[in-house]
Amino acid sequence: MQNVLMLAFTGIIAVATVWYAVVTRRLWTETKRSADAAKASADAAKVSADAATRSANVTAALHRPYLGVSALRRDNDYNADMWVIRCCVKNYGTLPAAETRVEVSVERDGHGDFARGPVSSGWEILPQGEFSGFLQFGIGQKTRNEISAAEPMVARVKITYLAPGGTRCTHNAKFLYDRTTRNFRPGPSETNACNE
């Protein structure tokens, strides 16, 4: 009888062990499926978060002030001994620019500055707003003749401004003197990355 009981208990233990192995295998399979689904969900959430971040960055880049030089020109007679240079700055963006500072330098390449100085400082420019500032400098007949003949003259404009949120931006523009029109024409310009 003991042998029969031992055989019965051994059979029950064997069946229970097989059942335990089957249940464990099913549990492992379901756990793996669940882990794979969680990983896929996490990957999708990361892609979605990255897309939202890119969208927010694009929106922020589109909704800020963009200052540029709308015109830079000699504003008086070419033969005058004192030239007046007018610099017009416009906000092409959608938000106001604060603490705007505009500096202009007029130089002969390789021969130093004719004039350098701020045309404005501390202005707030609203979206689509524009303002003008002036820079004056003396220029004699001999220098005008040299500029008309071969000497290149260049004007450089540096605009610094504060965007909402404390972002500081810088725009640099270059204007080349055109001997035919006897005035300045736009050259290369760029807005440097705005820094926090």
Secondary structure, 3 states (H helix, E strand, C coil): CHHHHHHHHHHHHHHHHHHHHHHHHHHHHHHHHHHHHHHHHHHHHHHHHHHHHHHHHHHHHHCCCCEEEEEEEECCCCCCCEEEEEEEEEECCCCCEEEEEEEEEEEECCCEEEEEEEEEEEEEECCCCEEEEEEEEECCHHHHHHHHHCCCEEEEEEEEEEECCCEEEEEEEEEEEECCCCEEEEEEEEEEEEEC
